[in-house]
Amino acid sequence: MTKKYRLKTSCPQCGCSAVSHLSKDEIQKRYGDLPNVEMECSECIMKYEIPMEEACPEWDKDCKLKEE
Ligand SMILES: [Zn+2]
């Protein structure tokens, strides 16, 4: 079974938070090795970035452990 990581972000403008559950492959496809997660707020359509270690400390830790 594929492990899912929980990414939690919140919009700096309206404070609306979003949670996504993504597998390792989905995270790598979407964000690559970027240290920041790029999000678009579903409420105010503002684009913002937050550090991966804040959005998903678990992924940040795992991806540093397994360097490919
Ligand atoms: Zn917003």
PDB file of the backbone (N, CA, C, O) and the ligand in Angstrom, with CONECT records:
HET     ZN  A 101       1
ATOM      1  N   MET A   1       0.837  -1.199   0.000  1.00  0.00           N
ATOM      2  CA  MET A   1       0.000   0.000   0.000  1.00  0.00           C
ATOM      3  C   MET A   1       0.874   1.252   0.000  1.00  0.00           C
ATOM      4  O   MET A   1       1.897   1.321   0.681  1.00  0.00           O
ATOM      5  N   THR A   2       0.451   2.213  -0.765  1.00  0.00           N
ATOM      6  CA  THR A   2       1.227   3.442  -0.865  1.00  0.00           C
ATOM      7  C   THR A   2       0.966   4.334   0.329  1.00  0.00           C
ATOM      8  O   THR A   2      -0.176   4.586   0.714  1.00  0.00           O
ATOM      9  N   LYS A   3       2.027   4.789   0.883  1.00  0.00           N
ATOM     10  CA  LYS A   3       1.909   5.709   2.001  1.00  0.00           C
ATOM     11  C   LYS A   3       1.451   7.081   1.508  1.00  0.00           C
ATOM     12  O   LYS A   3       1.921   7.586   0.488  1.00  0.00           O
ATOM     13  N   LYS A   4       0.537   7.657   2.249  1.00  0.00           N
ATOM     14  CA  LYS A   4       0.074   8.997   1.884  1.00  0.00           C
ATOM     15  C   LYS A   4       0.601  10.011   2.897  1.00  0.00           C
ATOM     16  O   LYS A   4       0.600   9.791   4.108  1.00  0.00           O
ATOM     17  N   TYR A   5       1.037  11.101   2.350  1.00  0.00           N
ATOM     18  CA  TYR A   5       1.515  12.182   3.201  1.00  0.00           C
ATOM     19  C   TYR A   5       0.454  13.270   3.285  1.00  0.00           C
ATOM     20  O   TYR A   5      -0.252  13.552   2.317  1.00  0.00           O
ATOM     21  N   ARG A   6       0.362  13.858   4.436  1.00  0.00           N
ATOM     22  CA  ARG A   6      -0.634  14.900   4.639  1.00  0.00           C
ATOM     23  C   ARG A   6       0.048  16.258   4.546  1.00  0.00           C
ATOM     24  O   ARG A   6       0.937  16.584   5.333  1.00  0.00           O
ATOM     25  N   LEU A   7      -0.392  17.045   3.562  1.00  0.00           N
ATOM     26  CA  LEU A   7       0.150  18.384   3.403  1.00  0.00           C
ATOM     27  C   LEU A   7      -0.884  19.393   3.861  1.00  0.00           C
ATOM     28  O   LEU A   7      -2.015  19.417   3.376  1.00  0.00           O
ATOM     29  N   LYS A   8      -0.480  20.211   4.789  1.00  0.00           N
ATOM     30  CA  LYS A   8      -1.420  21.188   5.303  1.00  0.00           C
ATOM     31  C   LYS A   8      -0.869  22.583   5.030  1.00  0.00           C
ATOM     32  O   LYS A   8       0.265  22.902   5.388  1.00  0.00           O
ATOM     33  N   THR A   9      -1.681  23.390   4.401  1.00  0.00           N
ATOM     34  CA  THR A   9      -1.244  24.740   4.062  1.00  0.00           C
ATOM     35  C   THR A   9      -2.329  25.718   4.461  1.00  0.00           C
ATOM     36  O   THR A   9      -3.498  25.349   4.573  1.00  0.00           O
ATOM     37  N   SER A  10      -1.941  26.969   4.676  1.00  0.00           N
ATOM     38  CA  SER A  10      -2.976  27.961   4.883  1.00  0.00           C
ATOM     39  C   SER A  10      -2.616  29.247   4.161  1.00  0.00           C
ATOM     40  O   SER A  10      -1.458  29.664   4.125  1.00  0.00           O
ATOM     41  N   CYS A  11      -3.626  29.857   3.594  1.00  0.00           N
ATOM     42  CA  CYS A  11      -3.451  31.055   2.777  1.00  0.00           C
ATOM     43  C   CYS A  11      -3.062  32.245   3.650  1.00  0.00           C
ATOM     44  O   CYS A  11      -3.738  32.551   4.632  1.00  0.00           O
ATOM     45  N   PRO A  12      -1.965  32.917   3.284  1.00  0.00           N
ATOM     46  CA  PRO A  12      -1.540  34.068   4.089  1.00  0.00           C
ATOM     47  C   PRO A  12      -2.490  35.262   3.964  1.00  0.00           C
ATOM     48  O   PRO A  12      -2.474  36.167   4.798  1.00  0.00           O
ATOM     49  N   GLN A  13      -3.309  35.255   2.923  1.00  0.00           N
ATOM     50  CA  GLN A  13      -4.208  36.390   2.720  1.00  0.00           C
ATOM     51  C   GLN A  13      -5.538  36.244   3.456  1.00  0.00           C
ATOM     52  O   GLN A  13      -5.946  37.145   4.190  1.00  0.00           O
ATOM     53  N   CYS A  14      -6.212  35.113   3.262  1.00  0.00           N
ATOM     54  CA  CYS A  14      -7.530  34.960   3.890  1.00  0.00           C
ATOM     55  C   CYS A  14      -7.537  33.922   5.014  1.00  0.00           C
ATOM     56  O   CYS A  14      -8.539  33.762   5.710  1.00  0.00           O
ATOM     57  N   GLY A  15      -6.430  33.228   5.186  1.00  0.00           N
ATOM     58  CA  GLY A  15      -6.340  32.281   6.287  1.00  0.00           C
ATOM     59  C   GLY A  15      -7.009  30.942   6.030  1.00  0.00           C
ATOM     60  O   GLY A  15      -7.005  30.063   6.892  1.00  0.00           O
ATOM     61  N   CYS A  16      -7.583  30.790   4.843  1.00  0.00           N
ATOM     62  CA  CYS A  16      -8.246  29.553   4.482  1.00  0.00           C
ATOM     63  C   CYS A  16      -7.221  28.427   4.395  1.00  0.00           C
ATOM     64  O   CYS A  16      -6.192  28.568   3.734  1.00  0.00           O
ATOM     65  N   SER A  17      -7.501  27.320   5.057  1.00  0.00           N
ATOM     66  CA  SER A  17      -6.509  26.263   5.010  1.00  0.00           C
ATOM     67  C   SER A  17      -6.931  25.130   4.094  1.00  0.00           C
ATOM     68  O   SER A  17      -8.116  24.899   3.856  1.00  0.00           O
ATOM     69  N   ALA A  18      -5.938  24.438   3.594  1.00  0.00           N
ATOM     70  CA  ALA A  18      -6.188  23.334   2.675  1.00  0.00           C
ATOM     71  C   ALA A  18      -5.350  22.148   3.113  1.00  0.00           C
ATOM     72  O   ALA A  18      -4.212  22.300   3.557  1.00  0.00           O
ATOM     73  N   VAL A  19      -5.925  20.976   2.981  1.00  0.00           N
ATOM     74  CA  VAL A  19      -5.201  19.765   3.319  1.00  0.00           C
ATOM     75  C   VAL A  19      -5.237  18.843   2.106  1.00  0.00           C
ATOM     76  O   VAL A  19      -6.302  18.608   1.536  1.00  0.00           O
ATOM     77  N   SER A  20      -4.103  18.332   1.717  1.00  0.00           N
ATOM     78  CA  SER A  20      -4.096  17.340   0.643  1.00  0.00           C
ATOM     79  C   SER A  20      -3.387  16.093   1.127  1.00  0.00           C
ATOM     80  O   SER A  20      -2.472  16.145   1.949  1.00  0.00           O
ATOM     81  N   HIS A  21      -3.834  14.981   0.597  1.00  0.00           N
ATOM     82  CA  HIS A  21      -3.174  13.719   0.882  1.00  0.00           C
ATOM     83  C   HIS A  21      -2.550  13.221  -0.397  1.00  0.00           C
ATOM     84  O   HIS A  21      -3.251  12.909  -1.360  1.00  0.00           O
ATOM     85  N   LEU A  22      -1.244  13.145  -0.410  1.00  0.00           N
ATOM     86  CA  LEU A  22      -0.539  12.774  -1.626  1.00  0.00           C
ATOM     87  C   LEU A  22       0.456  11.656  -1.346  1.00  0.00           C
ATOM     88  O   LEU A  22       1.044  11.572  -0.268  1.00  0.00           O
ATOM     89  N   SER A  23       0.623  10.810  -2.342  1.00  0.00           N
ATOM     90  CA  SER A  23       1.639   9.770  -2.220  1.00  0.00           C
ATOM     91  C   SER A  23       2.995  10.364  -2.577  1.00  0.00           C
ATOM     92  O   SER A  23       3.097  11.489  -3.067  1.00  0.00           O
ATOM     93  N   LYS A  24       4.021   9.581  -2.320  1.00  0.00           N
ATOM     94  CA  LYS A  24       5.387  10.005  -2.651  1.00  0.00           C
ATOM     95  C   LYS A  24       5.499  10.395  -4.121  1.00  0.00           C
ATOM     96  O   LYS A  24       6.067  11.435  -4.451  1.00  0.00           O
ATOM     97  N   ASP A  25       4.951   9.550  -5.006  1.00  0.00           N
ATOM     98  CA  ASP A  25       5.017   9.833  -6.445  1.00  0.00           C
ATOM     99  C   ASP A  25       4.297  11.122  -6.803  1.00  0.00           C
ATOM    100  O   ASP A  25       4.783  11.915  -7.610  1.00  0.00           O
ATOM    101  N   GLU A  26       3.158  11.319  -6.208  1.00  0.00           N
ATOM    102  CA  GLU A  26       2.390  12.532  -6.504  1.00  0.00           C
ATOM    103  C   GLU A  26       3.126  13.784  -6.024  1.00  0.00           C
ATOM    104  O   GLU A  26       3.125  14.815  -6.697  1.00  0.00           O
ATOM    105  N   ILE A  27       3.734  13.680  -4.884  1.00  0.00           N
ATOM    106  CA  ILE A  27       4.492  14.837  -4.379  1.00  0.00           C
ATOM    107  C   ILE A  27       5.672  15.122  -5.298  1.00  0.00           C
ATOM    108  O   ILE A  27       5.938  16.275  -5.638  1.00  0.00           O
ATOM    109  N   GLN A  28       6.373  14.078  -5.694  1.00  0.00           N
ATOM    110  CA  GLN A  28       7.540  14.289  -6.554  1.00  0.00           C
ATOM    111  C   GLN A  28       7.154  14.836  -7.912  1.00  0.00           C
ATOM    112  O   GLN A  28       7.866  15.660  -8.488  1.00  0.00           O
ATOM    113  N   LYS A  29       6.015  14.370  -8.424  1.00  0.00           N
ATOM    114  CA  LYS A  29       5.558  14.844  -9.717  1.00  0.00           C
ATOM    115  C   LYS A  29       5.140  16.310  -9.632  1.00  0.00           C
ATOM    116  O   LYS A  29       5.429  17.105 -10.526  1.00  0.00           O
ATOM    117  N   ARG A  30       4.474  16.641  -8.575  1.00  0.00           N
ATOM    118  CA  ARG A  30       3.931  17.983  -8.430  1.00  0.00           C
ATOM    119  C   ARG A  30       4.969  19.017  -7.982  1.00  0.00           C
ATOM    120  O   ARG A  30       5.005  20.144  -8.475  1.00  0.00           O
ATOM    121  N   TYR A  31       5.802  18.602  -7.045  1.00  0.00           N
ATOM    122  CA  TYR A  31       6.714  19.583  -6.452  1.00  0.00           C
ATOM    123  C   TYR A  31       8.184  19.301  -6.722  1.00  0.00           C
ATOM    124  O   TYR A  31       9.037  20.145  -6.448  1.00  0.00           O
ATOM    125  N   GLY A  32       8.490  18.121  -7.257  1.00  0.00           N
ATOM    126  CA  GLY A  32       9.886  17.792  -7.497  1.00  0.00           C
ATOM    127  C   GLY A  32      10.684  17.874  -6.210  1.00  0.00           C
ATOM    128  O   GLY A  32      10.228  17.442  -5.151  1.00  0.00           O
ATOM    129  N   ASP A  33      11.868  18.426  -6.313  1.00  0.00           N
ATOM    130  CA  ASP A  33      12.696  18.547  -5.128  1.00  0.00           C
ATOM    131  C   ASP A  33      12.692  19.962  -4.577  1.00  0.00           C
ATOM    132  O   ASP A  33      13.570  20.347  -3.805  1.00  0.00           O
ATOM    133  N   LEU A  34      11.705  20.720  -4.979  1.00  0.00           N
ATOM    134  CA  LEU A  34      11.632  22.093  -4.509  1.00  0.00           C
ATOM    135  C   LEU A  34      11.403  22.135  -3.008  1.00  0.00           C
ATOM    136  O   LEU A  34      10.645  21.337  -2.456  1.00  0.00           O
ATOM    137  N   PRO A  35      12.069  23.076  -2.361  1.00  0.00           N
ATOM    138  CA  PRO A  35      11.892  23.170  -0.909  1.00  0.00           C
ATOM    139  C   PRO A  35      10.557  23.821  -0.522  1.00  0.00           C
ATOM    140  O   PRO A  35      10.133  23.763   0.632  1.00  0.00           O
ATOM    141  N   ASN A  36       9.908  24.441  -1.517  1.00  0.00           N
ATOM    142  CA  ASN A  36       8.639  25.108  -1.230  1.00  0.00           C
ATOM    143  C   ASN A  36       7.476  24.465  -1.969  1.00  0.00           C
ATOM    144  O   ASN A  36       7.628  23.951  -3.077  1.00  0.00           O
ATOM    145  N   VAL A  37       6.331  24.507  -1.341  1.00  0.00           N
ATOM    146  CA  VAL A  37       5.102  24.019  -1.939  1.00  0.00           C
ATOM    147  C   VAL A  37       4.363  25.219  -2.524  1.00  0.00           C
ATOM    148  O   VAL A  37       4.145  26.222  -1.844  1.00  0.00           O
ATOM    149  N   GLU A  38       3.986  25.103  -3.779  1.00  0.00           N
ATOM    150  CA  GLU A  38       3.254  26.192  -4.399  1.00  0.00           C
ATOM    151  C   GLU A  38       1.770  25.873  -4.368  1.00  0.00           C
ATOM    152  O   GLU A  38       1.348  24.812  -4.828  1.00  0.00           O
ATOM    153  N   MET A  39       0.989  26.777  -3.834  1.00  0.00           N
ATOM    154  CA  MET A  39      -0.432  26.527  -3.692  1.00  0.00           C
ATOM    155  C   MET A  39      -1.246  27.667  -4.278  1.00  0.00           C
ATOM    156  O   MET A  39      -0.787  28.805  -4.378  1.00  0.00           O
ATOM    157  N   GLU A  40      -2.464  27.327  -4.660  1.00  0.00           N
ATOM    158  CA  GLU A  40      -3.381  28.381  -5.056  1.00  0.00           C
ATOM    159  C   GLU A  40      -4.590  28.267  -4.148  1.00  0.00           C
ATOM    160  O   GLU A  40      -5.203  27.204  -4.044  1.00  0.00           O
ATOM    161  N   CYS A  41      -4.926  29.354  -3.499  1.00  0.00           N
ATOM    162  CA  CYS A  41      -6.032  29.349  -2.550  1.00  0.00           C
ATOM    163  C   CYS A  41      -7.351  29.178  -3.283  1.00  0.00           C
ATOM    164  O   CYS A  41      -7.611  29.844  -4.285  1.00  0.00           O
ATOM    165  N   SER A  42      -8.180  28.278  -2.773  1.00  0.00           N
ATOM    166  CA  SER A  42      -9.464  28.041  -3.438  1.00  0.00           C
ATOM    167  C   SER A  42     -10.470  29.138  -3.131  1.00  0.00           C
ATOM    168  O   SER A  42     -11.486  29.261  -3.815  1.00  0.00           O
ATOM    169  N   GLU A  43     -10.195  29.926  -2.116  1.00  0.00           N
ATOM    170  CA  GLU A  43     -11.116  31.005  -1.735  1.00  0.00           C
ATOM    171  C   GLU A  43     -10.814  32.303  -2.476  1.00  0.00           C
ATOM    172  O   GLU A  43     -11.693  32.877  -3.118  1.00  0.00           O
ATOM    173  N   CYS A  44      -9.577  32.758  -2.386  1.00  0.00           N
ATOM    174  CA  CYS A  44      -9.256  34.068  -2.950  1.00  0.00           C
ATOM    175  C   CYS A  44      -8.338  33.981  -4.168  1.00  0.00           C
ATOM    176  O   CYS A  44      -7.922  35.006  -4.709  1.00  0.00           O
ATOM    177  N   ILE A  45      -8.022  32.760  -4.598  1.00  0.00           N
ATOM    178  CA  ILE A  45      -7.204  32.539  -5.802  1.00  0.00           C
ATOM    179  C   ILE A  45      -5.795  33.123  -5.703  1.00  0.00           C
ATOM    180  O   ILE A  45      -5.116  33.297  -6.715  1.00  0.00           O
ATOM    181  N   MET A  46      -5.372  33.415  -4.512  1.00  0.00           N
ATOM    182  CA  MET A  46      -4.017  33.922  -4.366  1.00  0.00           C
ATOM    183  C   MET A  46      -3.026  32.767  -4.451  1.00  0.00           C
ATOM    184  O   MET A  46      -3.248  31.690  -3.898  1.00  0.00           O
ATOM    185  N   LYS A  47      -1.925  33.020  -5.160  1.00  0.00           N
ATOM    186  CA  LYS A  47      -0.877  32.002  -5.206  1.00  0.00           C
ATOM    187  C   LYS A  47       0.147  32.298  -4.129  1.00  0.00           C
ATOM    188  O   LYS A  47       0.568  33.438  -3.932  1.00  0.00           O
ATOM    189  N   TYR A  48       0.528  31.256  -3.451  1.00  0.00           N
ATOM    190  CA  TYR A  48       1.523  31.448  -2.401  1.00  0.00           C
ATOM    191  C   TYR A  48       2.390  30.218  -2.280  1.00  0.00           C
ATOM    192  O   TYR A  48       2.054  29.140  -2.770  1.00  0.00           O
ATOM    193  N   GLU A  49       3.511  30.405  -1.617  1.00  0.00           N
ATOM    194  CA  GLU A  49       4.429  29.295  -1.403  1.00  0.00           C
ATOM    195  C   GLU A  49       4.689  29.154   0.076  1.00  0.00           C
ATOM    196  O   GLU A  49       4.826  30.143   0.796  1.00  0.00           O
ATOM    197  N   ILE A  50       4.754  27.939   0.511  1.00  0.00           N
ATOM    198  CA  ILE A  50       5.189  27.737   1.883  1.00  0.00           C
ATOM    199  C   ILE A  50       6.232  26.628   1.900  1.00  0.00           C
ATOM    200  O   ILE A  50       6.211  25.732   1.056  1.00  0.00           O
ATOM    201  N   PRO A  51       7.137  26.692   2.860  1.00  0.00           N
ATOM    202  CA  PRO A  51       8.191  25.685   2.918  1.00  0.00           C
ATOM    203  C   PRO A  51       7.607  24.289   3.135  1.00  0.00           C
ATOM    204  O   PRO A  51       6.668  24.106   3.910  1.00  0.00           O
ATOM    205  N   MET A  52       8.177  23.317   2.440  1.00  0.00           N
ATOM    206  CA  MET A  52       7.721  21.937   2.574  1.00  0.00           C
ATOM    207  C   MET A  52       7.783  21.461   4.020  1.00  0.00           C
ATOM    208  O   MET A  52       6.917  20.713   4.475  1.00  0.00           O
ATOM    209  N   GLU A  53       8.795  21.894   4.725  1.00  0.00           N
ATOM    210  CA  GLU A  53       8.920  21.418   6.103  1.00  0.00           C
ATOM    211  C   GLU A  53       7.764  21.892   6.985  1.00  0.00           C
ATOM    212  O   GLU A  53       7.473  21.296   8.022  1.00  0.00           O
ATOM    213  N   GLU A  54       7.111  22.975   6.554  1.00  0.00           N
ATOM    214  CA  GLU A  54       5.949  23.452   7.294  1.00  0.00           C
ATOM    215  C   GLU A  54       4.674  22.738   6.843  1.00  0.00           C
ATOM    216  O   GLU A  54       3.820  22.382   7.656  1.00  0.00           O
ATOM    217  N   ALA A  55       4.568  22.539   5.535  1.00  0.00           N
ATOM    218  CA  ALA A  55       3.376  21.898   4.985  1.00  0.00           C
ATOM    219  C   ALA A  55       3.311  20.433   5.369  1.00  0.00           C
ATOM    220  O   ALA A  55       2.246  19.906   5.690  1.00  0.00           O
ATOM    221  N   CYS A  56       4.462  19.785   5.333  1.00  0.00           N
ATOM    222  CA  CYS A  56       4.473  18.356   5.598  1.00  0.00           C
ATOM    223  C   CYS A  56       5.812  17.939   6.180  1.00  0.00           C
ATOM    224  O   CYS A  56       6.688  17.468   5.455  1.00  0.00           O
ATOM    225  N   PRO A  57       5.973  18.110   7.484  1.00  0.00           N
ATOM    226  CA  PRO A  57       7.243  17.757   8.123  1.00  0.00           C
ATOM    227  C   PRO A  57       7.622  16.296   7.900  1.00  0.00           C
ATOM    228  O   PRO A  57       8.801  15.946   7.840  1.00  0.00           O
ATOM    229  N   GLU A  58       6.610  15.462   7.779  1.00  0.00           N
ATOM    230  CA  GLU A  58       6.877  14.039   7.591  1.00  0.00           C
ATOM    231  C   GLU A  58       7.559  13.772   6.253  1.00  0.00           C
ATOM    232  O   GLU A  58       8.531  13.019   6.182  1.00  0.00           O
ATOM    233  N   TRP A  59       7.047  14.388   5.201  1.00  0.00           N
ATOM    234  CA  TRP A  59       7.647  14.224   3.881  1.00  0.00           C
ATOM    235  C   TRP A  59       9.043  14.828   3.856  1.00  0.00           C
ATOM    236  O   TRP A  59       9.981  14.240   3.317  1.00  0.00           O
ATOM    237  N   ASP A  60       9.164  15.996   4.440  1.00  0.00           N
ATOM    238  CA  ASP A  60      10.448  16.674   4.458  1.00  0.00           C
ATOM    239  C   ASP A  60      11.508  15.776   5.072  1.00  0.00           C
ATOM    240  O   ASP A  60      12.635  15.687   4.583  1.00  0.00           O
ATOM    241  N   LYS A  61      11.127  15.122   6.139  1.00  0.00           N
ATOM    242  CA  LYS A  61      12.040  14.223   6.829  1.00  0.00           C
ATOM    243  C   LYS A  61      12.338  12.993   5.968  1.00  0.00           C
ATOM    244  O   LYS A  61      13.496  12.607   5.803  1.00  0.00           O
ATOM    245  N   ASP A  62      11.285  12.384   5.423  1.00  0.00           N
ATOM    246  CA  ASP A  62      11.465  11.176   4.627  1.00  0.00           C
ATOM    247  C   ASP A  62      12.277  11.429   3.371  1.00  0.00           C
ATOM    248  O   ASP A  62      13.121  10.611   3.003  1.00  0.00           O
ATOM    249  N   CYS A  63      12.033  12.557   2.706  1.00  0.00           N
ATOM    250  CA  CYS A  63      12.729  12.765   1.451  1.00  0.00           C
ATOM    251  C   CYS A  63      14.193  13.103   1.676  1.00  0.00           C
ATOM    252  O   CYS A  63      15.015  12.950   0.772  1.00  0.00           O
ATOM    253  N   LYS A  64      14.520  13.557   2.862  1.00  0.00           N
ATOM    254  CA  LYS A  64      15.931  13.787   3.161  1.00  0.00           C
ATOM    255  C   LYS A  64      16.642  12.510   3.579  1.00  0.00           C
ATOM    256  O   LYS A  64      17.854  12.363   3.421  1.00  0.00           O
ATOM    257  N   LEU A  65      15.852  11.597   4.113  1.00  0.00           N
ATOM    258  CA  LEU A  65      16.430  10.317   4.512  1.00  0.00           C
ATOM    259  C   LEU A  65      16.798   9.469   3.301  1.00  0.00           C
ATOM    260  O   LEU A  65      17.837   8.811   3.262  1.00  0.00           O
ATOM    261  N   LYS A  66      15.897   9.511   2.305  1.00  0.00           N
ATOM    262  CA  LYS A  66      16.114   8.665   1.129  1.00  0.00           C
ATOM    263  C   LYS A  66      16.519   9.519  -0.053  1.00  0.00           C
ATOM    264  O   LYS A  66      15.671   9.971  -0.824  1.00  0.00           O
ATOM    265  N   GLU A  67      17.771   9.732  -0.191  1.00  0.00           N
ATOM    266  CA  GLU A  67      18.208  10.496  -1.348  1.00  0.00           C
ATOM    267  C   GLU A  67      18.495   9.524  -2.478  1.00  0.00           C
ATOM    268  O   GLU A  67      19.258   8.566  -2.347  1.00  0.00           O
ATOM    269  N   GLU A  68      17.839   9.822  -3.603  1.00  0.00           N
ATOM    270  CA  GLU A  68      17.973   8.905  -4.735  1.00  0.00           C
ATOM    271  C   GLU A  68      18.968   9.450  -5.751  1.00  0.00           C
ATOM    272  O   GLU A  68      19.215   8.814  -6.776  1.00  0.00           O
TER     273      GLU A  68
HETATM  274 ZN    ZN A 101      -7.027  32.825   0.350  1.00  0.00          ZN2+
END
